[in-house]
């Protein structure tokens, strides 16, 4: 069986992204983009070795990520060239193998959502071909123009594809192509398949990739990638066994009714140690001293879940000052208080803070403007804290309309078949609590 090596190209500057920090280190759902990329190749059973090409000034930063995540397949981090061509050539010089069966995959560090199947397909295709590209269908009509922006040709879209990475090669093939390009003083290529295609004129097999394998180039790409991650969370959570709750120390703010009560019930069923607090038993999250005193009595907290919230369904100008202050102080300032106090306790266990928002966060809703805006604030707070905090995971649950006492008080009777069951929300909350995710806004739908 031939050896397969992954080369991760991470030499970008982040100039087009508009960031001083190279975009591979920008956080996506709470983790550096490159961490997702390395994790995928680290966990792939056919990848035996990983080499990363990066600018010298970021080498130590990358080694820290490698060590923190035990990415043991990474055995070299080398300095790249001034462009893509130079970076690939530097990697080829670091690959001191002569075996003609060696396979090497080149992948952009800022394509963090590449999946196992795409990598599988590239490696398998290299059994028959010396060079393999990945691509997806072109959904727009492609036009060819001249310098005056006049159309010269409109190719058949059926044959037009959008190239991605990984690109795979037999090692001796890619080395031969690059050496020939250097001998002929050619280096203006957009990708490694372009070098092989022009220099060697050999067949290059194309395997189908996925639309989510996007390259993070502009800020909007980060937003799209985050949405793809959120869409995939449901599948990931199905694999988590709630038996792992046994012995976990879980704190729930707002456990007296609704979703909080259901979380407590299920956690206890699976053997967790649950510590609950709410206004009904004298714990007020508007007071940081209350929170501090409560948490100080608990050892080794693994998860803190804050479901506490209040809703008054009426137009803003019909609300009393007391009601306005209560919503702001409990829904938003209370969440901030819990986070501020929780951090030092969760740092000790590398634990997780789970906030609760609502599907109303996506737009301001008439007759509960303060509730919906406070929930939007909680989503933003969660995303920000997941980037600020290195040793604490921070996530947010966003359920659609759920059958809870608070909702019944404000909306009256509603067809139960149109509402989420609190136990369904509780189950997914506890599965998220057992994951390694951070920066996730988990939308739970009926």
C-alpha positions as CSV (number, residue, x, y, z in Angstrom):
1,X,0.0,0.0,0.0
2,X,1.5,3.4,-1.0
3,X,2.1,6.2,1.5
4,X,-0.1,9.3,1.3
5,X,1.2,12.7,2.4
6,X,-0.9,15.8,2.8
7,X,0.7,19.2,2.2
8,X,-1.3,22.1,3.7
9,X,-0.6,25.4,2.0
10,X,-1.0,28.2,4.6
11,X,1.2,30.9,3.3
12,X,-1.5,33.5,2.7
13,X,-1.4,37.0,4.1
14,X,-5.1,37.8,4.6
15,X,-4.8,40.9,2.5
16,X,-8.0,40.3,0.5
17,X,-9.8,39.3,3.7
18,X,-8.9,42.7,5.2
19,X,-7.2,41.4,8.3
20,X,-3.8,42.0,9.8
21,X,-3.8,38.3,11.0
22,X,-3.5,35.8,8.1
23,X,-6.9,34.4,7.4
24,X,-5.9,30.8,8.3
25,X,-5.7,32.0,11.9
26,X,-9.0,33.9,11.9
27,X,-11.5,32.1,14.1
28,X,-14.4,30.2,12.6
29,X,-17.1,29.2,15.1
30,X,-14.6,29.7,17.9
31,X,-11.6,27.9,16.4
32,X,-8.8,29.0,14.0
33,X,-9.7,28.1,10.4
34,X,-6.5,26.0,10.0
35,X,-7.4,23.9,13.0
36,X,-10.5,22.5,11.2
37,X,-8.3,21.7,8.1
38,X,-5.6,20.0,10.1
39,X,-8.1,18.0,12.1
40,X,-9.7,16.6,8.9
41,X,-6.4,15.4,7.6
42,X,-5.2,14.2,11.0
43,X,-8.3,12.0,11.4
44,X,-8.2,10.6,7.9
45,X,-7.0,7.0,8.1
46,X,-5.2,7.1,4.8
47,X,-3.1,10.2,5.5
48,X,0.1,9.2,7.2
49,X,2.0,12.4,7.3
50,X,1.2,16.2,7.1
51,X,3.5,19.0,6.1
52,X,2.4,22.6,6.5
53,X,3.9,25.5,4.5
54,X,3.6,28.9,6.3
55,X,5.3,32.2,6.7
56,X,8.2,32.0,9.1
57,X,6.8,34.6,11.6
58,X,3.7,32.4,12.2
59,X,5.5,29.1,12.6
60,X,5.5,29.1,16.5
61,X,1.8,30.1,16.5
62,X,1.1,27.1,14.3
63,X,3.2,24.7,16.4
64,X,1.1,25.7,19.4
65,X,-2.1,24.7,17.6
66,X,-0.5,21.4,16.6
67,X,0.6,20.6,20.1
68,X,-2.7,21.7,21.8
69,X,-4.7,19.4,19.5
70,X,-2.2,16.5,19.4
71,X,-2.0,16.7,15.6
72,X,0.8,14.1,15.7
73,X,0.8,13.5,11.9
74,X,2.3,17.0,11.4
75,X,6.0,16.3,11.3
76,X,7.2,19.4,9.4
77,X,6.3,23.1,9.3
78,X,8.3,24.8,6.6
79,X,8.7,28.3,5.3
80,X,6.9,29.0,2.0
81,X,7.9,31.1,-1.0
82,X,6.6,34.5,-2.1
83,X,3.7,32.9,-4.0
84,X,1.8,29.7,-4.5
85,X,4.4,28.3,-6.9
86,X,7.2,28.9,-4.4
87,X,5.3,27.4,-1.5
88,X,4.6,24.2,-3.4
89,X,8.2,24.0,-4.5
90,X,9.4,24.4,-1.0
91,X,7.2,21.5,0.1
92,X,8.5,19.3,-2.7
93,X,12.0,20.0,-1.6
94,X,11.0,18.8,1.9
95,X,9.6,15.6,0.6
96,X,12.8,13.5,0.4
97,X,11.2,10.3,-0.9
98,X,12.2,8.4,-4.1
99,X,9.4,5.8,-4.0
100,X,7.3,6.2,-7.2
101,X,4.2,5.1,-5.3
102,X,4.2,8.0,-2.9
103,X,1.0,10.0,-3.2
104,X,0.9,13.7,-2.2
105,X,-2.2,15.8,-1.7
106,X,-2.0,19.6,-1.8
107,X,-4.7,21.5,0.1
108,X,-5.5,25.1,0.9
109,X,-5.4,25.7,4.6
110,X,-8.4,28.1,4.2
111,X,-10.7,25.3,2.8
112,X,-11.6,24.1,6.3
113,X,-14.7,22.1,5.3
114,X,-13.3,19.5,3.0
115,X,-14.8,16.2,3.8
116,X,-13.5,12.7,4.1
117,X,-15.2,11.4,0.9
118,X,-13.5,14.0,-1.3
119,X,-10.1,13.0,0.2
120,X,-10.9,9.4,-0.3
121,X,-11.9,9.9,-3.9
122,X,-8.7,11.8,-4.7
123,X,-6.5,9.1,-3.1
124,X,-8.4,6.3,-4.9
125,X,-8.1,8.1,-8.3
126,X,-4.3,8.3,-7.9
127,X,-4.2,4.4,-8.2
128,X,-5.0,4.9,-11.9
129,X,-3.9,8.5,-12.7
130,X,-0.7,10.4,-11.9
131,X,-2.6,13.7,-11.3
132,X,-6.1,14.4,-9.8
133,X,-8.0,17.6,-9.4
134,X,-11.3,18.3,-7.5
135,X,-14.1,20.4,-8.8
136,X,-17.8,21.3,-8.6
137,X,-20.2,22.2,-11.3
138,X,-20.3,25.8,-12.5
139,X,-23.8,27.1,-11.8
140,X,-23.5,30.4,-13.7
141,X,-23.0,30.7,-17.4
142,X,-19.3,31.2,-18.2
143,X,-18.4,33.8,-20.7
144,X,-15.0,34.5,-22.3
145,X,-14.3,38.2,-23.1
146,X,-11.5,40.3,-24.7
147,X,-9.7,43.3,-23.2
148,X,-12.6,45.6,-24.2
149,X,-15.1,43.4,-22.3
150,X,-16.7,42.1,-25.5
151,X,-17.8,38.4,-25.5
152,X,-15.6,36.2,-27.6
153,X,-17.2,32.8,-26.5
154,X,-19.8,31.2,-24.3
155,X,-18.6,27.7,-23.6
156,X,-21.1,24.9,-22.9
157,X,-21.7,25.0,-19.1
158,X,-21.9,21.3,-19.0
159,X,-18.1,21.1,-19.3
160,X,-17.3,24.1,-17.1
161,X,-16.2,23.3,-13.5
162,X,-14.9,25.3,-10.6
163,X,-11.6,23.9,-9.4
164,X,-10.9,23.3,-5.7
165,X,-8.4,21.4,-3.5
166,X,-7.1,18.9,-2.6
167,X,-5.2,18.2,-5.7
168,X,-3.4,14.9,-5.7
169,X,-0.3,13.7,-7.5
170,X,2.2,10.9,-7.6
171,X,5.2,12.5,-6.0
172,X,7.6,11.9,-8.9
173,X,5.0,13.4,-11.3
174,X,4.6,16.7,-9.5
175,X,8.4,17.0,-8.9
176,X,9.1,16.5,-12.6
177,X,6.5,19.1,-13.6
178,X,7.9,21.7,-11.2
179,X,11.5,21.1,-12.1
180,X,10.6,21.6,-15.8
181,X,8.7,24.8,-15.0
182,X,11.8,26.2,-13.2
183,X,14.1,25.1,-16.0
184,X,11.9,27.0,-18.5
185,X,11.5,30.0,-16.1
186,X,7.7,29.6,-15.8
187,X,5.8,30.2,-12.6
188,X,2.6,32.0,-13.4
189,X,0.2,29.3,-12.5
190,X,-3.0,29.4,-10.4
191,X,-2.7,25.9,-9.1
192,X,-0.6,22.8,-9.1
193,X,-2.7,21.0,-11.7
194,X,-2.0,23.9,-13.9
195,X,1.7,23.3,-13.6
196,X,1.3,19.6,-14.5
197,X,-1.1,20.3,-17.3
198,X,1.2,22.8,-19.1
199,X,4.5,21.1,-18.3
200,X,3.7,17.4,-18.8
201,X,0.6,17.3,-20.9
202,X,-0.7,14.2,-19.1
203,X,-4.4,13.3,-18.3
204,X,-5.6,14.8,-15.1
205,X,-8.6,13.1,-13.6
206,X,-11.2,15.2,-11.9
207,X,-13.3,14.0,-9.0
208,X,-16.4,15.7,-7.7
209,X,-16.1,17.8,-4.6
210,X,-18.8,19.5,-2.6
211,X,-20.1,23.1,-2.6
212,X,-19.3,23.5,1.1
213,X,-15.6,23.0,0.4
214,X,-15.3,26.8,0.0
215,X,-12.2,28.8,0.2
216,X,-12.2,31.5,2.8
217,X,-11.2,34.6,0.9
218,X,-13.5,37.4,1.9
219,X,-15.4,38.1,5.2
220,X,-18.7,36.9,3.7
221,X,-17.0,33.4,3.1
222,X,-16.5,33.1,6.9
223,X,-20.2,33.7,7.4
224,X,-21.1,31.1,4.8
225,X,-18.7,28.6,6.3
226,X,-20.1,29.1,9.8
227,X,-23.6,28.4,8.4
228,X,-22.3,25.1,6.9
229,X,-20.8,24.1,10.2
230,X,-24.1,24.8,12.0
231,X,-26.0,22.7,9.4
232,X,-23.7,19.8,10.0
233,X,-24.0,19.9,13.8
234,X,-27.2,18.0,13.9
235,X,-25.5,15.0,12.2
236,X,-22.5,15.2,14.6
237,X,-24.7,15.3,17.7
238,X,-26.5,12.1,16.6
239,X,-23.3,10.2,17.3
240,X,-23.0,11.4,20.9
241,X,-24.1,9.0,23.6
242,X,-25.8,10.5,26.6
243,X,-24.3,7.8,28.8
244,X,-21.3,10.0,28.9
245,X,-23.2,12.4,31.2
246,X,-22.6,10.1,34.1
247,X,-20.5,11.8,36.8
248,X,-20.5,15.2,35.0
249,X,-21.2,18.3,37.1
250,X,-23.8,20.4,35.4
251,X,-25.2,23.8,36.6
252,X,-28.5,25.0,35.2
253,X,-29.7,28.5,35.7
254,X,-33.5,28.6,35.2
255,X,-34.2,25.0,36.1
256,X,-37.6,25.6,37.7
257,X,-39.7,25.1,34.6
258,X,-39.7,24.7,30.8
259,X,-36.5,23.7,29.0
260,X,-34.3,24.1,32.1
261,X,-36.4,21.7,34.0
262,X,-36.3,19.1,31.2
263,X,-32.5,19.5,30.9
264,X,-32.2,18.7,34.7
265,X,-34.6,15.7,34.4
266,X,-32.7,14.1,31.5
267,X,-29.2,14.9,33.0
268,X,-30.2,13.2,36.3
269,X,-31.5,10.2,34.4
270,X,-28.1,9.6,32.8
271,X,-26.2,10.0,36.1
272,X,-25.0,13.6,36.0
273,X,-24.7,15.7,39.1
274,X,-27.1,18.6,38.6
275,X,-27.0,21.9,40.5
276,X,-30.0,24.1,39.7
277,X,-30.9,27.7,40.5
278,X,-33.7,30.1,39.6
279,X,-35.5,33.1,40.9
280,X,-38.0,30.8,42.5
281,X,-35.4,29.4,44.9
282,X,-33.7,32.7,45.5
283,X,-31.0,32.7,42.8
284,X,-31.1,36.0,40.9
285,X,-28.7,36.2,37.9
286,X,-29.1,40.0,38.0
287,X,-26.8,39.9,41.1
288,X,-23.2,38.6,40.4
289,X,-22.7,38.0,44.1
290,X,-25.6,35.4,44.0
291,X,-24.0,33.6,41.1
292,X,-20.5,33.7,42.6
293,X,-21.8,32.3,45.9
294,X,-23.8,29.6,44.2
295,X,-21.0,28.4,42.0
296,X,-18.4,28.5,44.7
297,X,-20.2,25.6,46.5
298,X,-19.7,23.3,43.5
299,X,-16.5,21.5,42.7
300,X,-15.2,20.9,39.1
301,X,-18.0,22.3,37.1
302,X,-18.1,20.7,33.6
303,X,-21.0,22.6,32.0
304,X,-23.0,25.7,32.9
305,X,-26.3,26.1,31.1
306,X,-28.2,29.4,31.3
307,X,-31.9,29.1,30.2
308,X,-33.1,32.0,32.4
309,X,-35.2,34.6,30.5
310,X,-38.4,36.6,30.8
311,X,-40.9,37.8,28.1
312,X,-43.6,40.4,28.2
313,X,-45.6,40.3,25.0
314,X,-46.7,43.9,24.3
315,X,-45.6,47.0,22.3
316,X,-42.6,48.8,23.7
317,X,-44.5,52.0,24.5
318,X,-47.1,49.9,26.5
319,X,-44.4,48.5,28.8
320,X,-43.7,49.9,32.2
321,X,-40.2,51.0,33.1
322,X,-40.1,48.1,35.6
323,X,-40.9,45.6,32.8
324,X,-38.3,47.2,30.5
325,X,-35.6,47.0,33.1
326,X,-36.5,43.5,34.0
327,X,-36.2,42.1,30.5
328,X,-32.9,43.9,29.9
329,X,-31.5,43.0,33.3
330,X,-32.4,39.3,33.2
331,X,-32.2,38.4,29.5
332,X,-29.0,40.3,28.6
333,X,-27.2,41.7,31.7
334,X,-28.0,38.4,33.5
335,X,-26.4,36.4,30.7
336,X,-23.4,38.7,30.9
337,X,-23.2,38.2,34.7
338,X,-23.3,34.4,34.4
339,X,-20.6,34.4,31.7
340,X,-18.3,36.7,33.7
341,X,-18.5,34.6,36.9
342,X,-18.6,31.2,35.1
343,X,-15.3,31.7,33.2
344,X,-13.0,31.1,36.1
345,X,-14.8,28.0,37.2
346,X,-15.0,26.5,33.7
347,X,-11.3,27.3,32.9
348,X,-10.4,24.7,35.6
349,X,-12.1,21.9,33.7
350,X,-11.9,23.2,30.1
351,X,-15.7,23.2,30.4
352,X,-18.5,24.7,28.4
353,X,-20.9,27.6,28.8
354,X,-24.2,27.2,27.0
355,X,-26.4,30.3,26.5
356,X,-30.0,30.3,25.3
357,X,-31.4,32.6,22.6
358,X,-34.5,32.2,20.5
359,X,-35.4,32.0,16.8
360,X,-36.7,35.5,17.2
361,X,-33.1,36.7,17.2
362,X,-33.0,36.9,13.4
363,X,-35.2,40.0,13.2
364,X,-36.9,42.4,15.5
365,X,-40.4,41.1,16.3
366,X,-43.4,43.4,16.9
367,X,-44.8,43.3,20.4
368,X,-41.7,41.7,21.9
369,X,-39.0,44.0,20.6
370,X,-36.9,43.8,23.8
371,X,-37.1,40.0,24.0
372,X,-36.0,39.5,20.4
373,X,-33.3,42.1,20.5
374,X,-31.9,40.7,23.8
375,X,-31.8,37.3,22.1
376,X,-29.9,38.7,19.2
377,X,-27.4,40.2,21.7
378,X,-26.9,36.8,23.3
379,X,-26.0,35.2,19.9
380,X,-23.5,37.9,19.3
381,X,-22.1,37.6,22.9
382,X,-21.7,33.9,22.4
383,X,-19.8,34.2,19.1
384,X,-17.5,36.9,20.6
385,X,-16.7,35.0,23.8
386,X,-16.0,31.8,21.9
387,X,-13.2,33.8,20.1
388,X,-12.0,35.5,23.3
389,X,-11.8,32.5,25.5
390,X,-9.2,29.8,24.8
391,X,-9.9,27.4,27.6
392,X,-13.7,27.6,27.8
393,X,-16.1,26.4,25.1
394,X,-19.1,28.8,24.5
395,X,-22.2,27.8,22.6
396,X,-25.7,28.9,22.1
397,X,-29.0,27.0,21.7
398,X,-31.6,28.7,19.5
399,X,-34.9,26.8,19.7
400,X,-37.9,27.7,17.6
401,X,-41.3,28.1,19.3
402,X,-41.3,25.7,22.2
403,X,-44.1,24.6,24.5
404,X,-43.1,26.2,27.8
405,X,-45.0,27.9,30.7
406,X,-43.5,31.3,29.7
407,X,-44.8,30.9,26.1
408,X,-48.2,29.8,27.3
409,X,-48.5,32.9,29.6
410,X,-47.7,35.2,26.8
411,X,-49.4,33.6,23.7
412,X,-52.2,31.5,25.3
413,X,-53.3,28.3,23.6
414,X,-51.4,27.1,20.5
415,X,-51.7,23.8,18.6
416,X,-49.1,21.6,20.4
417,X,-48.2,20.0,17.1
418,X,-46.8,23.3,15.9
419,X,-44.5,23.7,18.9
420,X,-41.2,22.0,19.9
421,X,-41.3,19.7,22.9
422,X,-39.0,21.0,25.7
423,X,-37.5,17.5,26.1
424,X,-36.3,17.5,22.5
425,X,-34.5,20.8,23.1
426,X,-33.1,19.5,26.3
427,X,-31.7,16.3,24.6
428,X,-29.9,18.3,22.0
429,X,-28.6,20.8,24.6
430,X,-27.0,17.9,26.6
431,X,-25.5,16.3,23.5
432,X,-23.9,19.7,22.6
433,X,-22.6,19.9,26.2
434,X,-20.8,16.6,25.6
435,X,-19.2,17.7,22.3
436,X,-15.9,19.6,21.7
437,X,-17.7,22.4,19.8
438,X,-17.4,26.1,20.5
439,X,-18.9,29.1,18.9
440,X,-21.8,27.1,17.7
441,X,-25.3,28.7,17.3
442,X,-27.4,25.5,17.3
443,X,-30.8,26.2,15.8
444,X,-33.4,23.6,16.8
445,X,-36.4,23.3,14.5
446,X,-39.7,21.5,14.7
